[in-house]
C-alpha cells in the first residue's frame, strides 16, 4: 500500500485566512474548529480523501466518501501540542473515526533535548509512528484481511499500539498477537468472515484455529 501523498496547496484566499487566524494574539489549537474555518477544513478533507484513495492513513480501511464523521482531518503532530504546525500541509491527512479516537492528542514526535521547542517541522526520523507523507506503510506494517496487522518495525509497533490496531484480534478472543503469528492468514479469514457475517464459515475457521494452537 504505497501512497505518496501530494500535500494540499492553499489558495491565496486560504493563505490570507490562515494568516489572519494564526497571527491573532489569542490564537490556540481550539481555533481549528471555528466556524470561519469550516470551508477550509472541508477543502483539506476533500484533498486528502482523494489523495489517500479513500483509505485511512493508519488502518488502511475505507473512510466515508462524503460524510465527515468517518473521514476526519488528522494532525499527525497533535495540534494541542504543536499549534504552529496546525496548518502545515505535511502535518495533515484524513483518518477514520476509530483511529482518530484512539490517537487523539498522543504526542508521536520524539522530544528534543533540554526541553527545546520545535520551530521546524520534523523529518520522518523524528516521528514514532508511520508518517503518511514520509513513510512507506508496507515497510512498517503488514495488513491481513480487514483488521489483522503484523508490525514489522518499531514504527509499525508504535502505530499498532497508538491506533489500537489490535482490536481485530481482541474481537475473536486473542490479546497477544505473538501467540498466533503462525496462523495470521487464518486469522485474516476469520475477520473477513466476521465482517461478511458468514457464521457457518466463521465457526469452522475458529475451530481450525483453536486446533492449530
TORMAR-394899 format. One line per 8 residues: for each residue x, y, z of N, C-alpha, C. Coordinates in nm, 2 decimals. Example, Ala and Ser with C-alpha at 12.3 -4.5 7.8 and 13.67 -1.06 7.14 Angstrom:
1.32/-0.57/0.78/1.23/-0.45/0.78/1.32/-0.33/0.78 | 1.28/-0.22/0.71/1.37/-0.11/0.71/1.29/0.00/0.79
//
This chain:
0.08/-0.12/0.00/0.00/0.00/0.00/0.09/0.13/0.00 | 0.16/0.15/-0.11/0.24/0.27/-0.12/0.16/0.38/-0.16 | 0.14/0.48/-0.08/0.07/0.60/-0.12/0.16/0.72/-0.10 | 0.20/0.78/-0.20/0.27/0.91/-0.19/0.18/1.03/-0.19 | 0.17/1.09/-0.08/0.07/1.20/-0.07/0.12/1.32/-0.13 | 0.04/1.39/-0.21/0.06/1.52/-0.26/0.00/1.62/-0.16 | 0.09/1.69/-0.09/0.04/1.79/0.01/-0.05/1.89/-0.04 | -0.15/1.92/0.04/-0.25/2.02/0.00/-0.18/2.16/-0.03
-0.23/2.23/-0.13/-0.18/2.36/-0.16/-0.29/2.46/-0.14 | -0.27/2.56/-0.06/-0.37/2.66/-0.02/-0.38/2.76/-0.13 | -0.50/2.81/-0.15/-0.52/2.92/-0.24/-0.48/3.05/-0.17 | -0.47/3.16/-0.25/-0.44/3.29/-0.20/-0.53/3.33/-0.09 | -0.66/3.30/-0.11/-0.76/3.34/-0.01/-0.75/3.26/0.12 | -0.72/3.13/0.10/-0.70/3.04/0.22/-0.57/3.08/0.30 | -0.47/3.12/0.23/-0.35/3.16/0.30/-0.37/3.29/0.38 | -0.45/3.38/0.32/-0.49/3.50/0.39/-0.57/3.47/0.52
-0.66/3.37/0.50/-0.75/3.33/0.62/-0.66/3.27/0.73 | -0.57/3.18/0.69/-0.48/3.12/0.79/-0.39/3.22/0.86 | -0.34/3.31/0.78/-0.26/3.42/0.84/-0.34/3.50/0.94 | -0.46/3.53/0.91/-0.54/3.61/1.00/-0.57/3.54/1.13 | -0.59/3.40/1.12/-0.62/3.32/1.24/-0.50/3.31/1.32 | -0.38/3.27/1.26/-0.26/3.24/1.34/-0.19/3.36/1.40 | -0.21/3.47/1.34/-0.15/3.59/1.39/-0.23/3.67/1.50 | -0.35/3.62/1.52/-0.43/3.68/1.63/-0.36/3.65/1.77
-0.35/3.74/1.86/-0.29/3.72/1.99/-0.34/3.61/2.07 | -0.47/3.58/2.05/-0.54/3.48/2.13/-0.54/3.34/2.06 | -0.47/3.33/1.95/-0.47/3.20/1.87/-0.43/3.08/1.95 | -0.51/2.98/1.95/-0.47/2.85/2.00/-0.53/2.73/1.92 | -0.50/2.61/1.96/-0.54/2.50/1.88/-0.69/2.48/1.87 | -0.77/2.53/1.96/-0.91/2.52/1.95/-0.97/2.60/1.84 | -0.90/2.70/1.78/-0.95/2.78/1.67/-0.97/2.69/1.55 | -0.91/2.58/1.54/-0.92/2.49/1.43/-1.07/2.45/1.41
-1.15/2.45/1.51/-1.29/2.41/1.50/-1.38/2.52/1.48 | -1.33/2.64/1.46/-1.42/2.76/1.45/-1.49/2.76/1.32 | -1.61/2.82/1.32/-1.70/2.83/1.20/-1.63/2.89/1.08 | -1.54/2.99/1.11/-1.48/3.06/0.99/-1.39/2.97/0.92 | -1.35/2.86/0.97/-1.26/2.77/0.90/-1.33/2.64/0.85 | -1.46/2.64/0.85/-1.54/2.53/0.80/-1.51/2.50/0.66 | -1.50/2.60/0.57/-1.48/2.57/0.43/-1.33/2.52/0.41 | -1.24/2.58/0.48/-1.10/2.53/0.47/-1.09/2.39/0.51
-1.15/2.35/0.62/-1.14/2.21/0.67/-1.20/2.12/0.56 | -1.31/2.16/0.51/-1.38/2.08/0.40/-1.29/2.06/0.28 | -1.22/2.17/0.24/-1.13/2.16/0.13/-1.01/2.07/0.16 | -0.95/2.08/0.28/-0.84/1.99/0.32/-0.89/1.84/0.32 | -1.01/1.82/0.38/-1.06/1.68/0.39/-1.08/1.62/0.25 | -1.14/1.70/0.16/-1.16/1.65/0.02/-1.03/1.62/-0.05 | -0.93/1.70/-0.03/-0.80/1.68/-0.09/-0.74/1.55/-0.05 | -0.73/1.53/0.08/-0.66/1.41/0.13/-0.74/1.29/0.11
-0.87/1.30/0.11/-0.96/1.19/0.09/-0.93/1.12/-0.05 | -0.91/1.20/-0.15/-0.88/1.15/-0.28/-0.73/1.11/-0.29 | -0.64/1.19/-0.23/-0.50/1.15/-0.23/-0.47/1.02/-0.17 | -0.55/0.98/-0.07/-0.53/0.86/0.01/-0.62/0.74/-0.05 | -0.67/0.77/-0.17/-0.76/0.67/-0.23/-0.87/0.62/-0.14 | -0.92/0.71/-0.06/-1.04/0.69/0.03/-1.00/0.58/0.14 | -0.88/0.58/0.18/-0.83/0.49/0.29/-0.78/0.57/0.41 | -0.80/0.52/0.53/-0.74/0.58/0.65/-0.59/0.56/0.64
-0.52/0.66/0.68/-0.37/0.66/0.68/-0.31/0.55/0.78 | -0.39/0.52/0.88/-0.33/0.44/0.99/-0.38/0.29/0.98 | -0.50/0.27/0.95/-0.55/0.13/0.95/-0.57/0.08/0.81 | -0.57/0.17/0.71/-0.59/0.14/0.57/-0.73/0.08/0.54 | -0.83/0.11/0.62/-0.96/0.07/0.59/-1.04/0.19/0.53 | -1.15/0.17/0.47/-1.22/0.27/0.40/-1.27/0.38/0.49 | -1.27/0.50/0.43/-1.32/0.62/0.50/-1.45/0.67/0.42 | -1.53/0.74/0.48/-1.65/0.79/0.41/-1.62/0.87/0.29
-1.70/0.85/0.19/-1.68/0.93/0.06/-1.73/1.07/0.08 | -1.83/1.09/0.16/-1.89/1.23/0.17/-1.90/1.27/0.32 | -1.95/1.18/0.40/-1.97/1.22/0.54/-1.84/1.24/0.62 | -1.83/1.35/0.69/-1.71/1.39/0.76/-1.69/1.31/0.89 | -1.80/1.25/0.94/-1.79/1.17/1.06/-1.69/1.06/1.06 | -1.68/0.99/0.95/-1.58/0.89/0.94/-1.47/0.92/0.83 | -1.44/1.05/0.82/-1.33/1.10/0.74/-1.28/1.23/0.80 | -1.20/1.21/0.91/-1.17/1.33/0.99/-1.03/1.38/0.96
-1.01/1.51/0.95/-0.88/1.57/0.93/-0.79/1.54/1.05 | -0.68/1.48/1.02/-0.59/1.44/1.13/-0.46/1.53/1.13 | -0.43/1.57/1.25/-0.30/1.64/1.27/-0.20/1.54/1.33 | -0.11/1.50/1.25/-0.01/1.39/1.28/0.06/1.43/1.41 | 0.13/1.55/1.41/0.18/1.60/1.53/0.06/1.68/1.59 | 0.01/1.63/1.71/-0.12/1.68/1.76/-0.12/1.83/1.77 | -0.23/1.89/1.73/-0.25/2.04/1.73/-0.25/2.09/1.87 | -0.29/2.02/1.97/-0.29/2.07/2.11/-0.15/2.09/2.16
-0.05/2.02/2.10/0.09/2.03/2.15/0.18/2.11/2.05 | 0.14/2.12/1.92/0.22/2.19/1.82/0.13/2.28/1.74 | 0.08/2.39/1.80/-0.01/2.47/1.73/0.05/2.54/1.61 | 0.18/2.56/1.61/0.24/2.62/1.49/0.25/2.53/1.37 | 0.21/2.40/1.39/0.21/2.31/1.27/0.06/2.28/1.23 | -0.03/2.35/1.29/-0.18/2.31/1.26/-0.21/2.32/1.12 | -0.16/2.41/1.04/-0.20/2.43/0.90/-0.09/2.38/0.81 | 0.02/2.32/0.86/0.13/2.27/0.78/0.08/2.16/0.70
0.08/2.17/0.57/0.03/2.06/0.48/0.08/1.92/0.51 | 0.21/1.92/0.55/0.28/1.79/0.58/0.23/1.73/0.71 | 0.16/1.81/0.79/0.11/1.76/0.91/-0.04/1.71/0.90 | -0.09/1.71/0.78/-0.24/1.68/0.77/-0.26/1.56/0.68 | -0.36/1.49/0.71/-0.41/1.37/0.64/-0.56/1.35/0.68 | -0.62/1.24/0.64/-0.75/1.21/0.69/-0.75/1.07/0.74 | -0.83/1.04/0.85/-0.83/0.91/0.91/-0.98/0.88/0.95 | -1.00/0.75/0.98/-1.13/0.70/1.02/-1.15/0.75/1.16
-1.28/0.74/1.21/-1.32/0.78/1.34/-1.25/0.69/1.45 | -1.23/0.56/1.42/-1.17/0.48/1.52/-1.02/0.52/1.55 | -0.95/0.54/1.44/-0.81/0.58/1.46/-0.80/0.72/1.52 | -0.89/0.80/1.48/-0.88/0.94/1.54/-0.91/0.94/1.69 | -1.01/0.86/1.73/-1.04/0.85/1.87/-0.93/0.78/1.95 | -0.87/0.68/1.89/-0.76/0.61/1.96/-0.63/0.70/1.97 | -0.60/0.77/1.87/-0.47/0.85/1.87/-0.49/0.98/1.95 | -0.60/1.05/1.93/-0.64/1.17/1.99/-0.52/1.27/2.00
-0.48/1.31/2.12/-0.37/1.41/2.13/-0.24/1.34/2.18 | -0.22/1.21/2.15/-0.09/1.14/2.19/0.02/1.21/2.11 | 0.13/1.24/2.18/0.24/1.30/2.12/0.33/1.19/2.05 | 0.34/1.20/1.92/0.41/1.09/1.84/0.54/1.15/1.79 | 0.58/1.26/1.84/0.71/1.32/1.80/0.81/1.30/1.91 | 0.93/1.26/1.87/1.04/1.24/1.97/1.07/1.38/2.03 | 1.09/1.38/2.16/1.12/1.50/2.23/1.26/1.55/2.20 | 1.28/1.68/2.20/1.41/1.74/2.18/1.48/1.75/2.31
1.61/1.75/2.31/1.69/1.75/2.44/1.67/1.89/2.50 | 1.68/1.89/2.64/1.68/2.01/2.72/1.55/2.09/2.70 | 1.44/2.02/2.66/1.31/2.08/2.65/1.30/2.20/2.55 | 1.38/2.18/2.45/1.38/2.29/2.34/1.25/2.28/2.26 | 1.20/2.38/2.21/1.08/2.39/2.13/1.11/2.37/1.98 | 1.03/2.29/1.91/1.05/2.27/1.77/1.00/2.39/1.69 | 1.08/2.44/1.60/1.04/2.55/1.52/1.02/2.51/1.38 | 1.09/2.40/1.34/1.08/2.35/1.20/1.00/2.21/1.21
0.93/2.19/1.10/0.85/2.06/1.10/0.95/1.94/1.10 | 0.93/1.84/1.19/1.03/1.74/1.20/1.03/1.64/1.08 | 1.14/1.58/1.05/1.15/1.48/0.94/1.10/1.34/0.99 | 1.09/1.25/0.90/1.04/1.12/0.93/1.10/1.05/1.05 | 1.24/1.07/1.06/1.31/1.00/1.17/1.27/1.05/1.31 | 1.20/1.16/1.32/1.16/1.22/1.45/1.02/1.17/1.49 | 0.95/1.10/1.40/0.81/1.05/1.43/0.82/0.91/1.48 | 0.74/0.88/1.59/0.74/0.75/1.65/0.64/0.65/1.57
0.55/0.71/1.49/0.45/0.63/1.42/0.48/0.65/1.27 | 0.41/0.57/1.19/0.42/0.58/1.04/0.36/0.72/1.00 | 0.45/0.79/0.93/0.40/0.92/0.88/0.36/0.91/0.74 | 0.23/0.94/0.71/0.18/0.91/0.57/0.25/1.00/0.46 | 0.31/1.11/0.49/0.38/1.19/0.39/0.52/1.14/0.37 | 0.58/1.07/0.46/0.72/1.04/0.45/0.75/0.89/0.44 | 0.67/0.80/0.50/0.70/0.66/0.51/0.62/0.57/0.42 | 0.68/0.46/0.39/0.61/0.35/0.31/0.54/0.26/0.41
0.41/0.26/0.41/0.33/0.19/0.51/0.37/0.04/0.51 | 0.39/-0.02/0.40/0.41/-0.17/0.39/0.55/-0.21/0.45 | 0.64/-0.11/0.46/0.77/-0.14/0.52/0.76/-0.15/0.68 | 0.65/-0.10/0.73/0.63/-0.10/0.88/0.52/-0.18/0.93 | 0.41/-0.20/0.85/0.30/-0.28/0.90/0.25/-0.37/0.79 | 0.22/-0.49/0.82/0.17/-0.59/0.73/0.02/-0.61/0.76 | -0.07/-0.59/0.67/-0.21/-0.60/0.69/-0.27/-0.72/0.63 | -0.35/-0.80/0.70/-0.41/-0.92/0.65/-0.56/-0.90/0.67
-0.63/-0.93/0.56/-0.78/-0.91/0.56/-0.82/-0.78/0.60 | -0.93/-0.77/0.68/-0.99/-0.64/0.71/-0.92/-0.57/0.83 | -0.88/-0.65/0.93/-0.84/-0.59/1.06/-0.73/-0.66/1.13 | -0.65/-0.73/1.06/-0.54/-0.80/1.13/-0.41/-0.74/1.08 | -0.32/-0.70/1.18/-0.20/-0.63/1.15/-0.08/-0.70/1.21 | 0.03/-0.70/1.14/0.16/-0.75/1.20/0.27/-0.65/1.18 | 0.31/-0.59/1.30/0.42/-0.49/1.29/0.55/-0.54/1.24 | 0.62/-0.47/1.16/0.75/-0.51/1.10/0.86/-0.43/1.16
0.84/-0.31/1.21/0.94/-0.23/1.26/0.89/-0.16/1.39 | 0.98/-0.08/1.45/0.94/-0.01/1.57/0.83/0.09/1.54 | 0.84/0.16/1.43/0.73/0.25/1.39/0.60/0.18/1.37 | 0.61/0.06/1.31/0.49/-0.02/1.29/0.43/-0.06/1.43 | 0.51/-0.10/1.52/0.46/-0.14/1.65/0.40/-0.02/1.72 | 0.46/0.10/1.71/0.40/0.22/1.77/0.27/0.26/1.71 | 0.26/0.25/1.58/0.13/0.28/1.51/0.03/0.18/1.56 | 0.07/0.05/1.56/-0.02/-0.06/1.61/-0.08/-0.03/1.74
0.01/0.02/1.83/-0.03/0.05/1.97/-0.11/0.17/1.98 | -0.06/0.28/1.92/-0.13/0.41/1.94/-0.27/0.41/1.88 | -0.28/0.35/1.76/-0.42/0.35/1.69/-0.50/0.22/1.73 | -0.45/0.15/1.83/-0.52/0.03/1.88/-0.57/-0.07/1.77 | -0.47/-0.10/1.68/-0.50/-0.19/1.57/-0.51/-0.33/1.61 | -0.49/-0.36/1.74/-0.51/-0.50/1.79/-0.65/-0.54/1.81 | -0.75/-0.44/1.79/-0.89/-0.47/1.82/-0.94/-0.59/1.74 | -0.89/-0.61/1.62/-0.93/-0.72/1.54/-0.91/-0.85/1.61
-0.79/-0.87/1.67/-0.76/-0.99/1.74/-0.85/-1.00/1.86 | -0.87/-0.90/1.94/-0.95/-0.90/2.06/-1.09/-0.95/2.02 | -1.14/-0.91/1.91/-1.28/-0.95/1.87/-1.30/-1.10/1.86 | -1.19/-1.17/1.84/-1.21/-1.32/1.83/-1.14/-1.38/1.95 | -1.11/-1.31/2.05/-1.07/-1.37/2.18/-0.92/-1.38/2.20 | -0.84/-1.31/2.12/-0.69/-1.32/2.13/-0.64/-1.18/2.17 | -0.55/-1.17/2.26/-0.49/-1.05/2.30/-0.34/-1.04/2.29 | -0.28/-1.15/2.25/-0.13/-1.15/2.23/-0.11/-1.20/2.09
-0.07/-1.10/2.00/-0.06/-1.14/1.86/0.06/-1.24/1.84 | 0.16/-1.24/1.93/0.27/-1.33/1.92/0.22/-1.48/1.92 | 0.11/-1.50/1.99/0.07/-1.64/2.00/0.01/-1.70/1.87 | -0.02/-1.61/1.78/-0.09/-1.66/1.66/-0.02/-1.62/1.53 | 0.10/-1.57/1.54/0.17/-1.53/1.41/0.17/-1.63/1.31 | 0.19/-1.76/1.35/0.20/-1.87/1.25/0.06/-1.89/1.19 | -0.05/-1.84/1.25/-0.18/-1.86/1.20/-0.24/-1.73/1.15 | -0.16/-1.63/1.11/-0.21/-1.50/1.08/-0.30/-1.50/0.96
-0.27/-1.58/0.86/-0.36/-1.59/0.74/-0.50/-1.64/0.78 | -0.50/-1.74/0.87/-0.63/-1.80/0.92/-0.70/-1.69/0.99 | -0.63/-1.61/1.07/-0.70/-1.51/1.15/-0.76/-1.40/1.05 | -0.69/-1.38/0.95/-0.75/-1.28/0.85/-0.88/-1.33/0.79 | -0.88/-1.46/0.76/-1.00/-1.52/0.70/-1.11/-1.52/0.81 | -1.08/-1.53/0.93/-1.18/-1.53/1.04/-1.24/-1.39/1.04 | -1.16/-1.29/1.03/-1.21/-1.15/1.04/-1.29/-1.12/0.92 | -1.25/-1.16/0.80/-1.33/-1.14/0.68/-1.47/-1.21/0.69
-1.47/-1.33/0.75/-1.60/-1.40/0.76/-1.68/-1.32/0.86 | -1.62/-1.27/0.96/-1.69/-1.19/1.06/-1.76/-1.07/1.00 | -1.68/-1.00/0.92/-1.73/-0.88/0.85/-1.84/-0.91/0.76 | -1.83/-1.02/0.69/-1.94/-1.06/0.60/-2.05/-1.14/0.67 | -2.04/-1.16/0.80/-2.14/-1.22/0.88/-2.17/-1.36/0.83 | -2.07/-1.43/0.78/-2.08/-1.57/0.74/-2.06/-1.66/0.86 | -2.16/-1.68/0.94/-2.15/-1.75/1.06/-2.10/-1.90/1.05 | -2.15/-1.96/0.94/-2.10/-2.10/0.92/-1.95/-2.11/0.90
-1.90/-2.03/0.81/-1.76/-2.03/0.78/-1.68/-1.98/0.91 | -1.74/-1.88/0.98/-1.67/-1.83/1.10/-1.65/-1.94/1.20 | -1.75/-2.02/1.22/-1.75/-2.13/1.32/-1.64/-2.24/1.28 | -1.63/-2.27/1.15/-1.54/-2.37/1.11/-1.39/-2.31/1.12 | -1.37/-2.19/1.08/-1.24/-2.13/1.09/-1.19/-2.12/1.24 | -1.28/-2.08/1.33/-1.24/-2.07/1.47/-1.20/-2.20/1.52 | -1.27/-2.31/1.48/-1.24/-2.44/1.53/-1.10/-2.48/1.48 | -1.07/-2.45/1.35/-0.94/-2.48/1.29/-0.83/-2.41/1.37
-0.86/-2.28/1.40/-0.76/-2.20/1.47/-0.73/-2.26/1.61 | -0.83/-2.29/1.68/-0.81/-2.35/1.82/-0.73/-2.48/1.81 | -0.76/-2.56/1.71/-0.69/-2.69/1.69/-0.55/-2.67/1.66 | -0.52/-2.56/1.59/-0.38/-2.53/1.55/-0.29/-2.48/1.65 | -0.35/-2.43/1.76/-0.27/-2.36/1.87/-0.22/-2.46/1.97
//
